[in-house]
Amino acid sequence: PTGKGEIMAFISKRKFCYFKENGITEIDYKDTKLLRRFITEQGKIRPRRITGSSSKMHRKLVRAIKRARNIALMPFINTEQEGS
């Protein structure tokens, strides 16, 4: 679309539940490598509209992340500062 008046169509890519695609039924809080995929660089949990996970699996994911944080397997926030 180069001319005036042309409308750009937005086509979204269909998001699929990572857990259902890989046959994961239970999320283990000790698997920090998996849990880190769903956390931002600041340490926040990514919303399910971004990750594409189903609501059932997202609830399990949040519970596992909170458990891992509680027993210090994962940090609550990222304390590493860039440029220091």
Z-matrix of the N, CA and C atoms (Angstrom, degrees):
N
C 1 1.451
C 2 1.529 1 110.60
N 3 1.294 2 115.89 1 107.94
C 4 1.460 3 119.61 2 -178.42
C 5 1.519 4 112.47 3 -114.33
N 6 1.305 5 117.35 4 -29.09
C 7 1.452 6 120.12 5 -176.73
C 8 1.516 7 112.88 6 -85.60
N 9 1.318 8 114.89 7 166.67
C 10 1.459 9 119.59 8 177.36
C 11 1.520 10 109.49 9 -70.83
N 12 1.276 11 116.89 10 148.28
C 13 1.450 12 121.26 11 175.95
C 14 1.522 13 114.59 12 85.32
N 15 1.312 14 117.52 13 -8.14
C 16 1.464 15 119.24 14 177.08
C 17 1.512 16 109.24 15 -79.32
N 18 1.297 17 115.61 16 138.22
C 19 1.460 18 120.99 17 -177.24
C 20 1.520 19 108.89 18 -102.54
N 21 1.307 20 115.00 19 131.91
C 22 1.457 21 121.24 20 179.02
C 23 1.524 22 107.99 21 -87.10
N 24 1.304 23 117.23 22 124.19
C 25 1.463 24 121.33 23 179.34
C 26 1.525 25 108.57 24 -88.23
N 27 1.311 26 115.88 25 134.14
C 28 1.457 27 121.09 26 178.54
C 29 1.517 28 108.59 27 -101.49
N 30 1.307 29 115.53 28 118.88
C 31 1.456 30 121.15 29 178.44
C 32 1.517 31 107.54 30 -114.18
N 33 1.313 32 115.54 31 115.59
C 34 1.461 33 118.71 32 -177.94
C 35 1.528 34 110.19 33 -87.82
N 36 1.312 35 114.55 34 146.51
C 37 1.449 36 120.73 35 177.22
C 38 1.525 37 108.16 36 -82.10
N 39 1.301 38 116.81 37 133.41
C 40 1.460 39 121.69 38 -179.21
C 41 1.513 40 109.56 39 -67.46
N 42 1.335 41 116.07 40 127.29
C 43 1.458 42 120.92 41 178.74
C 44 1.521 43 108.82 42 -93.31
N 45 1.312 44 115.43 43 138.08
C 46 1.451 45 120.62 44 179.61
C 47 1.515 46 109.71 45 -115.67
N 48 1.308 47 115.77 46 149.92
C 49 1.454 48 121.21 47 178.85
C 50 1.530 49 108.75 48 -69.16
N 51 1.320 50 116.50 49 118.96
C 52 1.466 51 122.40 50 -179.09
C 53 1.522 52 110.53 51 -58.65
N 54 1.311 53 116.44 52 -38.30
C 55 1.463 54 121.34 53 -175.14
C 56 1.524 55 111.65 54 -71.70
N 57 1.316 56 117.57 55 -41.29
C 58 1.461 57 120.58 56 179.00
C 59 1.521 58 111.43 57 -69.95
N 60 1.346 59 117.01 58 -35.88
C 61 1.461 60 120.39 59 177.96
C 62 1.520 61 111.86 60 -63.04
N 63 1.331 62 116.72 61 -36.78
C 64 1.455 63 121.65 62 -176.24
C 65 1.529 64 113.07 63 -98.54
N 66 1.307 65 117.73 64 6.22
C 67 1.461 66 121.70 65 176.39
C 68 1.517 67 114.34 66 70.14
N 69 1.325 68 117.04 67 28.10
C 70 1.466 69 121.41 68 179.21
C 71 1.527 70 108.26 69 -89.63
N 72 1.338 71 116.57 70 120.90
C 73 1.463 72 119.54 71 179.39
C 74 1.524 73 112.06 72 -103.75
N 75 1.314 74 117.17 73 -28.95
C 76 1.461 75 121.45 74 178.36
C 77 1.523 76 109.35 75 -123.46
N 78 1.317 77 116.35 76 141.59
C 79 1.464 78 121.73 77 179.52
C 80 1.519 79 107.84 78 -108.04
N 81 1.329 80 115.70 79 121.44
C 82 1.459 81 121.26 80 -177.97
C 83 1.524 82 109.60 81 -90.45
N 84 1.313 83 117.86 82 129.52
C 85 1.459 84 121.81 83 -178.78
C 86 1.528 85 111.72 84 -68.36
N 87 1.331 86 118.01 85 -16.47
C 88 1.463 87 121.10 86 179.90
C 89 1.526 88 112.27 87 -84.05
N 90 1.315 89 117.66 88 -10.72
C 91 1.458 90 121.97 89 179.49
C 92 1.528 91 109.31 90 -88.16
N 93 1.335 92 116.33 91 76.92
C 94 1.463 93 120.81 92 -174.68
C 95 1.520 94 112.18 93 -70.01
N 96 1.320 95 117.88 94 -25.76
C 97 1.463 96 120.22 95 178.52
C 98 1.534 97 110.34 96 -63.16
N 99 1.316 98 116.54 97 -41.35
C 100 1.466 99 121.23 98 177.30
C 101 1.528 100 110.84 99 -69.45
N 102 1.323 101 116.52 100 -42.97
C 103 1.463 102 120.55 101 -176.54
C 104 1.523 103 112.24 102 -65.38
N 105 1.334 104 117.44 103 -33.21
C 106 1.466 105 120.98 104 -178.79
C 107 1.525 106 112.68 105 -64.95
N 108 1.322 107 117.52 106 -22.61
C 109 1.468 108 120.83 107 177.13
C 110 1.522 109 111.57 108 -62.65
N 111 1.324 110 116.91 109 -25.97
C 112 1.461 111 122.06 110 -172.76
C 113 1.523 112 112.42 111 -107.49
N 114 1.333 113 116.63 112 20.77
C 115 1.459 114 121.76 113 179.12
C 116 1.521 115 108.66 114 -124.97
N 117 1.332 116 116.86 115 139.93
C 118 1.461 117 121.15 116 178.51
C 119 1.521 118 109.63 117 -74.79
N 120 1.329 119 115.95 118 173.70
C 121 1.460 120 120.80 119 178.71
C 122 1.517 121 112.08 120 -66.20
N 123 1.328 122 116.93 121 -24.80
C 124 1.467 123 120.79 122 177.47
C 125 1.518 124 112.16 123 -81.61
N 126 1.328 125 117.48 124 -10.20
C 127 1.455 126 121.15 125 179.24
C 128 1.513 127 113.72 126 100.53
N 129 1.329 128 117.59 127 6.67
C 130 1.466 129 120.91 128 179.90
C 131 1.524 130 110.17 129 -86.08
N 132 1.324 131 115.86 130 151.20
C 133 1.459 132 121.54 131 177.65
C 134 1.523 133 108.06 132 -78.59
N 135 1.339 134 116.05 133 128.51
C 136 1.465 135 120.31 134 179.94
C 137 1.532 136 109.52 135 -69.27
N 138 1.332 137 117.90 136 138.87
C 139 1.460 138 120.20 137 178.60
C 140 1.524 139 111.62 138 -69.96
N 141 1.304 140 116.42 139 157.00
C 142 1.459 141 120.09 140 -176.24
C 143 1.516 142 112.52 141 -70.13
N 144 1.314 143 118.25 142 -21.22
C 145 1.463 144 119.29 143 175.83
C 146 1.524 145 110.88 144 -69.91
N 147 1.327 146 117.07 145 -23.42
C 148 1.463 147 121.59 146 177.07
C 149 1.525 148 110.29 147 -86.79
N 150 1.336 149 117.09 148 -45.13
C 151 1.464 150 120.48 149 -175.98
C 152 1.517 151 112.69 150 -79.48
N 153 1.325 152 117.50 151 -26.75
C 154 1.460 153 120.44 152 -179.65
C 155 1.508 154 113.72 153 84.20
N 156 1.325 155 117.99 154 6.81
C 157 1.463 156 119.94 155 -179.21
C 158 1.526 157 110.71 156 -74.46
N 159 1.316 158 115.87 157 153.69
C 160 1.458 159 120.33 158 178.89
C 161 1.527 160 109.17 159 -71.47
N 162 1.313 161 116.65 160 160.49
C 163 1.466 162 119.71 161 -176.45
C 164 1.523 163 111.81 162 -64.23
N 165 1.321 164 116.97 163 -37.60
C 166 1.466 165 120.88 164 179.58
C 167 1.529 166 110.76 165 -63.96
N 168 1.327 167 116.30 166 -46.79
C 169 1.455 168 119.93 167 -179.09
C 170 1.520 169 111.57 168 -72.12
N 171 1.331 170 117.19 169 -30.32
C 172 1.466 171 119.62 170 178.05
C 173 1.528 172 110.88 171 -66.95
N 174 1.316 173 116.93 172 -38.04
C 175 1.469 174 119.93 173 176.42
C 176 1.520 175 110.45 174 -62.99
N 177 1.339 176 116.85 175 -42.02
C 178 1.469 177 120.44 176 177.49
C 179 1.521 178 110.62 177 -64.88
N 180 1.323 179 116.38 178 -38.89
C 181 1.461 180 121.56 179 179.34
C 182 1.525 181 111.14 180 -63.29
N 183 1.315 182 116.93 181 -47.13
C 184 1.466 183 121.38 182 -179.95
C 185 1.523 184 110.56 183 -61.46
N 186 1.326 185 116.28 184 -42.62
C 187 1.463 186 120.62 185 178.55
C 188 1.529 187 110.53 186 -61.42
N 189 1.336 188 117.27 187 -42.83
C 190 1.466 189 121.42 188 -179.45
C 191 1.526 190 111.01 189 -66.66
N 192 1.333 191 117.61 190 -40.62
C 193 1.463 192 120.56 191 178.90
C 194 1.523 193 110.71 192 -64.36
N 195 1.310 194 116.47 193 -43.09
C 196 1.464 195 119.84 194 179.94
C 197 1.526 196 111.68 195 -65.49
N 198 1.325 197 117.04 196 -37.73
C 199 1.465 198 120.11 197 176.11
C 200 1.517 199 111.34 198 -65.48
N 201 1.330 200 116.63 199 -42.85
C 202 1.466 201 120.56 200 179.73
C 203 1.525 202 110.84 201 -64.21
N 204 1.313 203 117.02 202 -37.17
C 205 1.463 204 120.38 203 177.31
C 206 1.527 205 110.77 204 -67.85
N 207 1.315 206 115.75 205 -39.29
C 208 1.460 207 120.75 206 -175.80
C 209 1.523 208 112.27 207 -65.00
N 210 1.322 209 118.15 208 -34.17
C 211 1.466 210 119.55 209 179.46
C 212 1.534 211 111.33 210 -102.84
N 213 1.341 212 116.43 211 20.57
C 214 1.463 213 125.17 212 171.30
C 215 1.526 214 114.30 213 65.79
N 216 1.326 215 117.88 214 30.34
C 217 1.452 216 119.92 215 171.47
C 218 1.529 217 110.52 216 -82.85
N 219 1.334 218 114.97 217 -26.38
C 220 1.461 219 121.29 218 178.97
C 221 1.522 220 108.36 219 -133.87
N 222 1.359 221 117.65 220 149.96
C 223 1.453 222 119.36 221 178.25
C 224 1.532 223 112.32 222 -78.33
N 225 1.317 224 115.95 223 153.93
C 226 1.461 225 120.30 224 174.57
C 227 1.516 226 109.86 225 -73.37
N 228 1.338 227 116.15 226 -40.08
C 229 1.468 228 121.53 227 177.18
C 230 1.519 229 108.56 228 -134.65
N 231 1.316 230 115.80 229 159.83
C 232 1.459 231 120.35 230 176.20
C 233 1.508 232 107.78 231 -86.49
N 234 1.315 233 117.39 232 115.14
C 235 1.465 234 121.63 233 -176.68
C 236 1.521 235 113.41 234 -92.85
N 237 1.339 236 117.50 235 -5.35
C 238 1.457 237 120.39 236 -179.73
C 239 1.527 238 109.33 237 -73.81
N 240 1.328 239 116.18 238 124.71
C 241 1.446 240 121.41 239 -179.99
C 242 1.522 241 109.50 240 -103.68
N 243 1.319 242 116.98 241 134.70
C 244 1.467 243 121.09 242 177.71
C 245 1.518 244 109.05 243 -83.10
N 246 1.318 245 115.78 244 143.77
C 247 1.454 246 120.88 245 175.95
C 248 1.518 247 114.34 246 80.57
N 249 1.319 248 119.12 247 9.33
C 250 1.458 249 120.75 248 -179.87
C 251 1.505 250 110.73 249 -96.21
